[in-house]
Amino acid sequence: MMKHVAMPDSRSEAPPVLASPAVCPLCHTVEPTLTDDSLRAGAEWTCTRCGQMWSALRLATVASYVRYTDQEPGVRHPVS
């Protein structure tokens, strides 16, 4: 006699979240070999187009600055 094993319903499972590639905030060049997960783990990279070095800390600093300048009237941010 065969034993019946219940299989999970694949329709109810959320699709896997794909890691997005890192993007240089200065020149918007995509770095396909480096993901957000890698950055959170401590990876760094140098943009092949503009030569800027990026890490999770530096990217977070740029993101905070952009949010700040978006809230200040008359202030333009060079990184967009």
Residue frames as a rotation matrix with the C-alpha (Angstrom) as fourth column:
MET 1
0.581 0.814 0.000 0.00
0.814 -0.581 0.000 0.00
0.000 0.000 -1.000 0.00
MET 2
-0.356 -0.692 0.628 1.33
0.668 -0.659 -0.347 3.45
0.654 0.295 0.697 -0.95
LYS 3
-0.101 0.241 -0.965 1.31
0.859 -0.468 -0.207 6.23
-0.502 -0.850 -0.160 1.58
HIS 4
0.460 0.351 0.816 -0.20
0.731 -0.671 -0.123 9.52
0.504 0.653 -0.565 0.41
VAL 5
-0.393 -0.624 -0.676 2.01
0.833 -0.553 0.027 12.54
-0.390 -0.552 0.737 1.07
ALA 6
0.725 0.685 -0.077 0.36
0.614 -0.692 -0.379 15.95
-0.313 0.227 -0.922 0.86
MET 7
-0.365 -0.812 0.456 2.24
0.922 -0.383 0.056 18.35
0.129 0.441 0.888 -1.35
PRO 8
-0.368 0.222 -0.903 2.04
0.341 -0.871 -0.354 22.10
-0.865 -0.438 0.245 -0.72
ASP 9
0.595 0.648 0.476 -0.17
0.731 -0.189 -0.656 24.03
-0.335 0.738 -0.586 -3.11
SER 10
-0.446 -0.881 0.159 2.29
0.863 -0.376 0.338 25.94
-0.238 0.288 0.928 -5.31
ARG 11
-0.048 0.496 0.867 -0.40
0.626 -0.661 0.413 28.48
0.778 0.563 -0.279 -6.21
SER 12
0.889 0.445 -0.103 -0.46
0.343 -0.501 0.795 29.79
0.302 -0.742 -0.598 -2.64
GLU 13
0.222 -0.889 -0.400 3.30
0.857 -0.019 0.516 30.23
-0.466 -0.457 0.757 -2.36
ALA 14
0.755 -0.062 -0.653 4.75
-0.194 -0.972 -0.132 33.67
-0.627 0.226 -0.746 -2.95
PRO 15
0.859 -0.503 0.100 7.08
0.259 0.258 -0.931 33.88
0.442 0.825 0.351 -5.91
PRO 16
0.255 -0.834 -0.489 10.76
0.944 0.105 0.313 33.99
-0.210 -0.541 0.814 -4.98
VAL 17
0.906 -0.037 -0.422 12.20
-0.037 -0.999 0.008 37.46
-0.422 0.008 -0.907 -4.55
LEU 18
0.546 -0.739 0.393 14.98
0.771 0.261 -0.581 38.03
0.327 0.621 0.713 -7.02
ALA 19
0.169 -0.586 -0.793 17.96
0.609 -0.570 0.551 40.03
-0.775 -0.576 0.261 -5.85
SER 20
0.971 0.182 0.157 18.31
0.237 -0.604 -0.761 43.18
-0.044 0.776 -0.629 -7.87
PRO 21
0.164 -0.969 0.186 21.69
0.911 0.076 -0.406 44.20
0.379 0.236 0.895 -9.26
ALA 22
0.039 -0.262 -0.964 23.54
0.664 -0.714 0.221 47.14
-0.747 -0.649 0.146 -7.76
VAL 23
0.501 0.153 0.852 23.27
0.777 -0.513 -0.365 50.48
0.381 0.845 -0.376 -9.59
CYS 24
-0.619 -0.758 -0.206 25.71
0.784 -0.582 -0.215 53.39
0.043 -0.295 0.955 -9.36
PRO 25
0.329 0.810 -0.485 23.75
0.801 -0.512 -0.310 56.38
-0.500 -0.287 -0.817 -8.04
LEU 26
-0.168 -0.479 -0.861 26.09
-0.021 -0.872 0.489 58.81
-0.986 0.100 0.137 -9.77
CYS 27
-0.681 -0.182 -0.709 26.00
-0.669 -0.238 0.704 57.59
-0.297 0.954 0.040 -13.39
HIS 28
0.286 0.935 0.210 23.26
-0.814 0.352 -0.462 54.91
-0.506 -0.038 0.862 -13.13
THR 29
-0.236 -0.441 -0.866 25.47
-0.789 0.607 -0.093 52.11
0.567 0.661 -0.491 -14.48
VAL 30
0.806 0.549 0.221 24.19
-0.585 0.681 0.440 48.66
0.091 -0.484 0.871 -13.52
GLU 31
-0.434 -0.897 0.085 26.67
-0.893 0.416 -0.172 46.26
0.119 -0.150 -0.982 -11.94
PRO 32
0.393 0.776 -0.494 25.08
-0.725 0.592 0.353 42.90
0.566 0.219 0.794 -12.79
THR 33
-0.086 -0.495 -0.864 27.58
0.150 0.851 -0.503 40.81
0.985 -0.173 0.001 -10.84
LEU 34
-0.957 -0.252 -0.141 26.76
0.188 -0.170 -0.967 42.48
0.219 -0.953 0.210 -7.52
THR 35
-0.072 0.997 -0.029 23.37
0.521 0.063 0.852 42.27
0.851 0.046 -0.524 -5.81
ASP 36
0.231 0.274 0.934 21.80
-0.586 -0.727 0.358 44.20
0.777 -0.630 -0.007 -2.95
ASP 37
0.987 0.128 -0.101 22.22
-0.013 0.679 0.734 41.07
0.163 -0.723 0.672 -0.83
SER 38
0.304 -0.950 -0.076 25.97
0.826 0.302 -0.475 41.11
0.474 0.082 0.877 -1.50
LEU 39
-0.202 -0.344 0.917 26.18
-0.027 -0.934 -0.356 44.75
0.979 -0.097 0.180 -0.48
ARG 40
0.634 0.508 0.584 24.35
-0.598 -0.158 0.786 44.06
0.491 -0.847 0.203 2.78
ALA 41
0.909 -0.349 -0.229 26.89
0.412 0.836 0.362 41.30
0.065 -0.423 0.904 3.42
GLY 42
0.532 -0.709 -0.463 29.72
0.126 -0.474 0.871 43.86
-0.837 -0.522 -0.163 3.15
ALA 43
0.070 -0.511 0.857 30.72
0.966 0.248 0.070 43.82
-0.248 0.823 0.511 -0.52
GLU 44
0.200 -0.082 -0.976 32.04
-0.110 -0.992 0.060 46.94
-0.974 0.096 -0.207 -2.21
TRP 45
0.235 -0.197 0.952 32.53
0.911 0.386 -0.145 47.77
-0.339 0.901 0.270 -5.87
THR 46
-0.489 -0.414 -0.768 34.05
0.008 -0.882 0.471 50.38
-0.872 0.224 0.435 -8.12
CYS 47
0.619 0.781 -0.079 31.81
-0.009 -0.094 -0.996 51.60
-0.785 0.617 -0.051 -10.92
THR 48
-0.063 -0.652 0.756 33.26
0.803 0.417 0.426 50.67
-0.593 0.634 0.497 -14.30
ARG 49
0.394 0.296 0.870 31.94
0.832 -0.518 -0.200 53.86
0.391 0.803 -0.450 -15.88
CYS 50
0.744 -0.011 0.668 32.64
-0.106 -0.989 0.102 56.70
0.660 -0.147 -0.737 -13.44
GLY 51
-0.185 -0.945 -0.271 35.20
0.137 0.249 -0.959 55.07
0.973 -0.214 0.084 -11.13
GLN 52
-0.039 0.226 0.973 33.35
-0.879 -0.472 0.074 55.81
0.476 -0.852 0.217 -7.88
MET 53
-0.828 -0.236 -0.508 33.72
0.031 0.887 -0.461 53.25
0.559 -0.398 -0.727 -5.09
TRP 54
-0.024 0.927 0.375 30.44
-0.766 -0.258 0.589 52.12
0.643 -0.273 0.716 -3.49
SER 55
-0.933 -0.093 -0.348 29.47
0.154 0.770 -0.619 50.17
0.326 -0.631 -0.704 -0.38
ALA 56
-0.067 0.962 -0.266 26.20
0.849 0.196 0.492 49.67
0.525 -0.193 -0.829 1.48
LEU 57
-0.020 0.008 -1.000 27.10
0.812 -0.584 -0.021 52.51
-0.584 -0.812 0.005 3.86
ARG 58
-0.858 -0.354 -0.372 27.92
0.094 -0.820 0.564 54.94
-0.505 0.449 0.737 1.07
LEU 59
-0.727 0.660 0.191 24.76
0.329 0.091 0.940 54.01
0.603 0.746 -0.283 -0.86
ALA 60
0.100 0.765 -0.636 22.67
0.980 0.035 0.195 54.55
0.171 -0.643 -0.746 2.29
THR 61
-0.356 -0.315 -0.880 24.30
0.534 -0.841 0.085 57.96
-0.766 -0.440 0.468 2.81
VAL 62
-1.000 0.011 0.006 23.47
0.000 -0.499 0.867 59.00
0.013 0.866 0.499 -0.77
ALA 63
-0.376 0.924 -0.065 19.88
0.628 0.306 0.715 57.79
0.681 0.228 -0.696 -0.35
SER 64
0.065 0.358 -0.931 19.50
0.946 -0.319 -0.057 59.80
-0.317 -0.878 -0.360 2.88
TYR 65
-0.701 -0.405 -0.586 20.87
0.222 -0.906 0.361 62.90
-0.677 0.123 0.725 1.18
VAL 66
-0.883 0.429 0.190 18.44
0.159 -0.106 0.982 62.52
0.442 0.897 0.026 -1.73
ARG 67
-0.017 0.913 -0.408 15.50
0.903 0.189 0.385 62.17
0.429 -0.362 -0.828 0.69
TYR 68
-0.148 -0.122 -0.981 16.69
0.736 -0.677 -0.027 65.28
-0.661 -0.726 0.190 2.57
THR 69
-0.902 -0.273 -0.333 17.03
0.014 -0.792 0.611 67.41
-0.431 0.546 0.718 -0.57
ASP 70
-0.644 0.743 0.182 13.65
0.490 0.218 0.844 66.25
0.587 0.633 -0.505 -1.85
GLN 71
0.184 0.743 -0.643 12.08
0.978 -0.075 0.193 67.74
0.096 -0.665 -0.741 1.29
GLU 72
-0.228 -0.362 -0.904 13.90
0.508 -0.836 0.207 71.08
-0.831 -0.412 0.375 1.13
PRO 73
0.797 0.554 0.240 12.36
0.496 -0.373 -0.784 73.65
-0.345 0.744 -0.573 -1.21
GLY 74
0.893 -0.400 -0.207 14.83
-0.450 -0.775 -0.443 75.13
0.017 0.489 -0.872 -3.67
VAL 75
-0.022 -0.926 0.376 17.56
-0.721 0.275 0.636 72.56
-0.692 -0.257 -0.674 -2.99
ARG 76
0.741 0.158 -0.653 18.64
-0.618 0.541 -0.571 70.45
0.263 0.826 0.498 -5.93
HIS 77
0.425 -0.629 0.651 20.63
-0.303 0.579 0.757 67.30
-0.853 -0.519 0.055 -5.48
PRO 78
-0.097 -0.565 -0.820 23.31
-0.971 -0.126 0.202 66.35
-0.217 0.816 -0.536 -7.98
VAL 79
-0.974 -0.209 0.084 22.61
-0.197 0.971 0.134 62.64
-0.109 0.114 -0.987 -7.56
SER 80
-0.075 0.994 0.080 19.34
-0.685 0.007 -0.728 61.55
-0.725 -0.109 0.681 -9.14
